[in-house]
Amino acid sequence: MKAIGYKKAGPITDLEALVEFESDMPELGSRDLLVAVKGVSVNPVDVKVRNNKNPEDGYKIIGYDAAGVVEKVGSGVEKFKVGDEVFYAGDITRPGTNSQYHAVDERIVGKKPQSMGFAQAAGFPLTSITAWELLFDSMGVKEGEGEGESLLVIGGAGGVGSILIQLAKKLTALTVIATASRKETVDWCNKMGADHVINHHESLVEQVKTLGLEPHYVASLTGTDGHFNSISTLVIGNQVKVLSWYDNEWGYATRVLDLINHMYSQETI
Ligand SMILES: NC(=O)c1ccc[n+]([C@@H]2O[C@H](COP(=O)([O-])OP(=O)(O)OC[C@H]3O[C@@H](n4cnc5c(N)ncnc54)[C@H](OP(=O)(O)O)[C@@H]3O)[C@@H](O)[C@H]2O)c1
């Protein structure tokens, strides 16, 4: 089968960053589906892996989100049959989806919504899982609840932010404040359903105050280092859940500790 991958980690500007090559068909485990891939998405995780991770041998195939049609099933498969249209976020420990065929464990696969084409469906899994886990599992918001409370989404027009705004607006009663800095991203956040859109290149604290709101939840998806002091100021004195992404877990842990120390010093926790 044809696949696309790289032999040496590096930036996309390298001539060999993404090359087409012939690969063996994947071998199926008992719970695996062999999927004929019809659509994939490009996600920040692809960029991070391609920049940093050398293949153990030969080529590394990236691409984690996919949509396609089940071509063959492993001996223990229970939930799917040949011909089913599926979509999934894949498994970072296995070869990626930038290939004609792909093996994936059925337990992390869903039926593709019929209302979507393959390309559209492939854009959803990882961003949606991330936004769902962030809102309902990590922040602990309950469906239908959140009346009188607000969620600040920093980086609202990004992949995760776009889904997070929609989930919060459709499934909870939270007021959503999103950040965006360009006309098209401001329009996009409004289209996703945000109640208010503020600019992340201007003072978040002043803009949130002007709205007369105090965020009860903060999802800092992009540029957290630059927004750290503003977030600290916004959450001081309030029972706020803050969730932020960093390029590595140490960064995340260190800044969370900074925040806790800062709040202790202000005697707010
Ligand atoms: N995508 C996923 O499925 C996924 C899964 C797990 C973790 N993550 C992590 O979550 C984070 C966000 O990912 P994403 O895919 O949502 O990002 P993304 O799509 O790359 O986000 C782009 C957005 O970031 C905004 N932005 C740029 N500079 C900013 C700043 N200084 N402050 C606030 N916003 C800024 C831009 O808004 P303007 O253009 O309006 O300035 C743009 O709309 C990343 O760290 C990623 O690794 C993502």
Ligand as a Chemical Component Dictionary entry (heavy atoms), coordinates in Angstrom:
data_LIG
# 
_chem_comp.id                   LIG 
_chem_comp.type                 NON-POLYMER 
_chem_comp.pdbx_formal_charge   0 
_chem_comp.three_letter_code    LIG 
# 
loop_
_chem_comp_atom.comp_id 
_chem_comp_atom.atom_id 
_chem_comp_atom.alt_atom_id 
_chem_comp_atom.type_symbol 
_chem_comp_atom.charge 
_chem_comp_atom.model_Cartn_x 
_chem_comp_atom.model_Cartn_y 
_chem_comp_atom.model_Cartn_z 
_chem_comp_atom.pdbx_ordinal 
LIG N1  N1  N 0  -6.076 19.813 18.443 1  
LIG C1  C1  C 0  -6.178 18.752 19.259 2  
LIG O1  O1  O 0  -6.865 17.762 18.975 3  
LIG C2  C2  C 0  -5.429 18.752 20.557 4  
LIG C3  C3  C 0  -5.481 17.601 21.387 5  
LIG C4  C4  C 0  -4.805 17.624 22.611 6  
LIG C5  C5  C 0  -4.076 18.746 22.973 7  
LIG N2  N2  N 1  -4.037 19.820 22.128 8  
LIG C6  C6  C 0  -3.249 20.980 22.539 9  
LIG O2  O2  O 0  -4.165 22.062 22.754 10 
LIG C7  C7  C 0  -3.544 23.289 22.340 11 
LIG C8  C8  C 0  -4.460 24.002 21.369 12 
LIG O3  O3  O 0  -4.599 23.177 20.216 13 
LIG P1  P1  P 0  -5.524 23.605 19.012 14 
LIG O4  O4  O 0  -5.449 22.524 17.993 15 
LIG O5  O5  O -1 -6.856 24.032 19.518 16 
LIG O6  O6  O 0  -4.721 24.895 18.553 17 
LIG P2  P2  P 0  -4.749 25.712 17.223 18 
LIG O7  O7  O 0  -5.880 25.253 16.376 19 
LIG O8  O8  O 0  -3.382 25.671 16.687 20 
LIG O9  O9  O 0  -5.073 27.192 17.806 21 
LIG C9  C9  C 0  -4.967 28.284 16.955 22 
LIG C10 C10 C 0  -5.622 29.476 17.623 23 
LIG O10 O10 O 0  -4.767 29.977 18.635 24 
LIG C11 C11 C 0  -5.020 31.343 18.760 25 
LIG N3  N3  N 0  -3.852 32.028 19.313 26 
LIG C12 C12 C 0  -2.692 32.315 18.696 27 
LIG N4  N4  N 0  -1.876 32.979 19.537 28 
LIG C13 C13 C 0  -2.552 33.098 20.719 29 
LIG C14 C14 C 0  -2.256 33.691 21.969 30 
LIG N5  N5  N 0  -1.089 34.310 22.224 31 
LIG N6  N6  N 0  -3.192 33.634 22.955 32 
LIG C15 C15 C 0  -4.371 33.018 22.751 33 
LIG N7  N7  N 0  -4.720 32.439 21.576 34 
LIG C16 C16 C 0  -3.817 32.486 20.577 35 
LIG C17 C17 C 0  -5.296 31.817 17.355 36 
LIG O11 O11 O 0  -6.269 32.854 17.424 37 
LIG P3  P3  P 0  -6.163 34.181 16.502 38 
LIG O12 O12 O 0  -5.831 33.701 15.137 39 
LIG O13 O13 O 0  -7.500 34.789 16.639 40 
LIG O14 O14 O 0  -5.068 35.038 17.121 41 
LIG C18 C18 C 0  -5.838 30.587 16.633 42 
LIG O15 O15 O 0  -7.217 30.670 16.380 43 
LIG C19 C19 C 0  -2.161 22.917 21.754 44 
LIG O16 O16 O 0  -1.165 23.078 22.748 45 
LIG C20 C20 C 0  -2.314 21.444 21.421 46 
LIG O17 O17 O 0  -1.093 20.752 21.468 47 
LIG C21 C21 C 0  -4.707 19.849 20.950 48 
# 
loop_
_chem_comp_bond.comp_id 
_chem_comp_bond.atom_id_1 
_chem_comp_bond.atom_id_2 
_chem_comp_bond.value_order 
_chem_comp_bond.pdbx_ordinal 
LIG N1  C1  SING 1  
LIG C1  O1  DOUB 2  
LIG C1  C2  SING 3  
LIG C2  C3  SING 4  
LIG C2  C21 DOUB 5  
LIG C3  C4  DOUB 6  
LIG C4  C5  SING 7  
LIG C5  N2  DOUB 8  
LIG N2  C6  SING 9  
LIG N2  C21 SING 10 
LIG C6  O2  SING 11 
LIG C6  C20 SING 12 
LIG O2  C7  SING 13 
LIG C7  C8  SING 14 
LIG C7  C19 SING 15 
LIG C8  O3  SING 16 
LIG O3  P1  SING 17 
LIG P1  O4  DOUB 18 
LIG P1  O5  SING 19 
LIG P1  O6  SING 20 
LIG O6  P2  SING 21 
LIG P2  O7  DOUB 22 
LIG P2  O8  SING 23 
LIG P2  O9  SING 24 
LIG O9  C9  SING 25 
LIG C9  C10 SING 26 
LIG C10 O10 SING 27 
LIG C10 C18 SING 28 
LIG O10 C11 SING 29 
LIG C11 N3  SING 30 
LIG C11 C17 SING 31 
LIG N3  C12 SING 32 
LIG N3  C16 SING 33 
LIG C12 N4  DOUB 34 
LIG N4  C13 SING 35 
LIG C13 C14 SING 36 
LIG C13 C16 DOUB 37 
LIG C14 N5  SING 38 
LIG C14 N6  DOUB 39 
LIG N6  C15 SING 40 
LIG C15 N7  DOUB 41 
LIG N7  C16 SING 42 
LIG C17 O11 SING 43 
LIG C17 C18 SING 44 
LIG O11 P3  SING 45 
LIG P3  O12 DOUB 46 
LIG P3  O13 SING 47 
LIG P3  O14 SING 48 
LIG C18 O15 SING 49 
LIG C19 O16 SING 50 
LIG C19 C20 SING 51 
LIG C20 O17 SING 52 
# 
